[in-house]
């Protein structure tokens, strides 16, 4: 869950960065682009809230966030192992 949230956040940040770079190079922005940028920023806020719900803390470094992601993956692997063991 943390891993997919981080991937989504990364894609949004890359898209936002490319858009901002284009705006700076052109020195203008239209209403449609501004609306898209606002949508991206809202989605970023949602993803950051989701990360907080998944165990990340405000002020965490990327290292802390990645540790939470790794723990999440380890827990997922452990659950899959238990399901395989007791599911048969």
Beta strands, then each sheet from edge to edge (+ up, - down):
end
